Amino acid sequence: MPAHSHLIVGGQRSGKSGQAERLALAWLNGAPGRQVTVLATAQAFDGEMQARIRRHQQDRPAGFGTLEEPLALAAALRANASAERLIVVDCLTLWLTNWLMPMHGVADLAAWATERQSLLDALPDLPGQLIFISNEVGWGVSPMTPESRHFVDELGHLNQAVASRCDQLTLMVAGQAWSRSITPTGA
């Protein structure tokens, strides 16, 4: 298991990214030589998403690096994880969206399953600190379409699998953090 792994979940605008940034900034300031990298999974296909990405970049504390990887998350983590670096993955929801609802082409479910397993397999061996951000979307009305229900199910399964490999879980509600330590079961 990484030295410390943390999953932060919550609804849209619940304060997930802000909480991750506060934790990362405290870690960064805890000792000299430390680095923070935000591994961003968003893709800017329209003006609204471009504005969201810009706002996230502008709001990040000074000293945070950014790496963009919309699909090959496991490889990006393997290539960048180190004892001196905390990586904030922002976010698993958009990573799943990129796989299941590609803007161009058709979803490759076999490739998604392989990439998902690659991420889960990598987590126990990665050095350093990891913070994953993901949405909790299963508390609303059941979606009307089979595609939407599949997405909600997949995100729920992904969040559970990642949480089982983390040692800290935080639920964000109205900007407030509800945290608990957990015993990883998937490591």
N, C-alpha and C positions, 0 to 999 in steps of 0.2 A: 504494500500500500504506500502511496506517496506519503511524505512526512506529514502532510495535513491536506485533507480534501474536504470540500464543503459544497453542498448543493443549496442554492437559494431559489425558492419557488414562490409564485404569487401571481395575481392577475395583472393585467395591463395597468400601468401607472401605479403599481402598488409600492414602488420604491426599491425594486430588486437591484437595479444597476447602481443606485446611490448607496445601498448597503454594501454591495460588493466593492465599490470604490472606497468607502470608509475603511473596510477591513483591509483592503490592499494598501491603502495609504499608511495605516498604522503599522502594517508589516514592513513596508518600505522604509519607514522612519525608525524601525526598531534596531537596525544595525547598518554599518557602512557596507557598501559593495552590493547591496541588494537591488534587484530590478523587478519591475512589474510590466507585464505584457498583456494587453487585451487582445485576445484572439476573437476577432469579430466574424460572425457567420452571415451577416446580412448582405443582400445584393440590392443595389440601387437601380431598379428597373423603371422607376417613375419619379416624378418630382417630389411627391410627398415622402417617399422612402429616402430620397437623397437628402431632404431637409431633416428627417429623423436622424440619419447617420451623422450629418453635420452637427446637429444639436448634441448628440452623444459625444462626439469628438471634442467639441468646445467645452463641454461640461466636465470632461475628465481632468483630474489633477495633473499638474506639471510633473514631468518625469515618467509618465506612463507611455510605453511604446505600444504600437498597434501593429497587428499582423492580421491580414484578411484571408480567410479560408472558408469558403462556403460549403465545401463538400468533404475534403480529405482531412477531417478533424483529427483522426488518430495519428496520421503521419505528421501533421503539424505539431501535435503535442509531443510526439517522440523526438522530433527534430529540435524543439525549443525548450523542453523541460530541463531544468537544472536546479541544483540545491540552492543557488543564489537567486532564483527567479520564481516569482508568483505569477501564474497565468490565470487570467479571468476569461472564461469562455462565455461570450455574450452573443448568441444564446443558443441553447439546445433546440428551442422551439423553431427558430428560423433555420437551423441546420436541418431539422426534420422536414420543414416546408420545402427547402431546396431539393431534397431527395424525393418527396412524395408528390409535390406539385410544381415541377420545373416549369419555368416560363416558356421554355422552348423544348419541345419534344414530349416524350411520354415517360412516366415514372418507371424506373428499373428496380422492381421490388427485390430481385435477387441481389443486385449490387448494393441496395440499401441494407439488406440483412447482413451482407458481408462486412460493410463499413461499420454498422452498428456493433457487430461482434468484435471487430478489430479495435474499436474504441474501448469496449468493456474489457477485452483481453489486455490492453495496454495499461489501463489504470493502475493495477497493483504494482507495476514495475517502474512507474514514472517517478523520477526524483523531484523534490521541491514541493511547492505549495500549489494547489489547484482550487479555483472557485468556479463552479458551474452555475449559470443562471438559466432558469427555464420557467415557462408559464404553467400555471395550474388551470387547465381549461375544463376539467371534468365536473365542475360544480353547477353548471348551468343546465338549461333545457337540452335534452338529447337532440343532436343535430338531425335535420330532415333528410339529408342525402347520404347514401352509402359511403361516398368519398369522405365526407366530413366526419361521419362516425368512425371510419377507419383511421383518420388522422387523430381524433381524440383518443381512440384506443391505443394507437402507436405511441403517442406522446405520454400517455399514462404508463405504458409498459417501459418506455425509455427512462422516464423519471424514476420509476421504482428500481430499475436495474442500476442506474447511476447512483441513486441514494444507497443502495445495498453495498456499494463500494466506497462510500464516503464515511467520514467519521463525524461530520457535523451537518445538520439539516436546519435550515431557517425558512419559515413561512412568513412572507411579508403581507401585512394587512394594513391598509390605509397608512402606509409609511412606517409602520411599527414592526419590529422584528420579533418573531417568536421562534426561539432557537432551542435545540437540544443536541446533545452528543448522542451518537448512535454507534452501535457496534457493527462494523461492516460484515456482511454475510457473503458477498460475492467475490471477495479477495482470494 
